[in-house]
């Protein structure tokens, strides 16, 4: 993976997340998320297939996009739903800022009527209640009711 640019790594990560959780990837996913042309998106997908997952995805003419096969194994993402939910949340924030005219373009065009993105609830954690980070890197918090 050492010969990749940071941008390519990010595009491969998005590619995997979309493939895994939506079951279909098109060049438009990459084009709209990274503001790149269709030709560059197609090159990225083909490079990913050739170098990192020769049997992991296939083009489906009915879906008009790529779909994961049984041999698909993510290499640039962890394969956890949290990654997809974070992506959706970021998109919602981008769209909100776009509508408030604070940003020029949304991150991706994810207009799926069957998905509702909920706001992350605000949680107050009093620093005095925090017992600190453990060796595992997780935060241990003692709460008061």
N, C-alpha and C positions, 0 to 999 in steps of 0.2 A: 504494500500500500504506500510505500515511501515516495513514489514518483508522482503522486497526485498533488494538485494544488488544493488549498483550503476550500475554494469554491467548488471544485469537483467532489471533494469529500462531502460537503454539505448537500450537493445535489444527489449523490448516491444515497445519503442518509434519508433524504426526503423520498426518493424513489422506493427505498425499502419499506418505509413506514406506510406510504400510500398503497403499495402492492399488498402488504400484509393485512392492512385493516380495511381497505376498500375493495380489494380483489381485482383492481383494474388500474393500469397506469397508461397515460397517454403523454405525448410530447407536450400537450397543453398544460399539464400539471407543472412541469419544469419551466416552461415558458412564462407562465403567469407568476410563479413563485420567485423566480430569479431574474425576471426581465431579460430573458435570452431569446434568441430566435429559434424557430422550429428546427433548423439545420443543426444548431449546437445541441439542442435537446436530443435530437435523434442520434448524434454522435455520442453523447453521454450514455444513452441507453444501450447503444451497440457496444461501447467500450465496457460498460458494466457487465453485459452478457458475456463478451469475449474473455475478459480478464478475471472476473470474479464469480460469475454464476452461469457457466455455459448451459447447464441443464435446469436452472432455477426458474426461468420464466420463458413464456412462449407467446407469440402473437396470436390473438384470437380475432379473426375477421368479423365475427358476429358482434363482439364487444367493441371492435375497432380500437383495440388497445392490447397491451400486454397483461397477462395474468400469471400469477405464481403457479409453479408446478409442485408436485409432491417433494421435489428435490430442493425447493427454495429454502435457503438458510440465510438469515440476515448477517452481514459482516460489518456494516457501518452503523447499525442500530442494535439495540438490545432485544427487540422483538416484544417489548412490553406495551400494553395498551396506554400506559401513561404518556408515552411519546406521542401517540396519535391524539390523545385528549389535549395535551399541551399544544400541539400544532393547531388544533381546532380553536382552543382558547386564544392563542396568539392571533389567529385569523379574525376572530370576533373582535378583539381589541383593535386590530388594524382597521377593520371595517368601521368600527365606531369612531375612531379618530379620523378616518376618511370622511365620514358623514358630517363630522364636526369641523371639517375643512382644516384639520391640523396635519394631514398627510396627503400626499399625492395619489398613491395607489395602494390597494390592499395587497397583502402578502400572497394570497391565492384566491381563486374564485371558487369557493366551496359553497355553492348555493343548493344544498340538498334539503328538500322539504321534509325528509324523514328524520333529520337530525336537529335536535335542539341543544344548543350549547348553553349550559348554565354558568352563571358567575361563580367563581370560587368564593365561598363565604369568608368574610373578614374575621380573623381571629385575633384577639388581643392576648398576648403572652407577656405578663409582667416579668421583666428581667430578674427581679428578686426571686421569682419562682423557678427560674431556670437552674437546673443542677449541672448543666454543661454538656459538652459533647463527649460521648464515650469513645473508647478505642475503635469501635466499629464505624465511627463517623456519624452515628445517629444522635439526634438531640433527645435528651431525656427531660421531660417537663412535668412538674408536679402542679396539678391544677387545684383551684379552690372553687367550690360550688356556691 
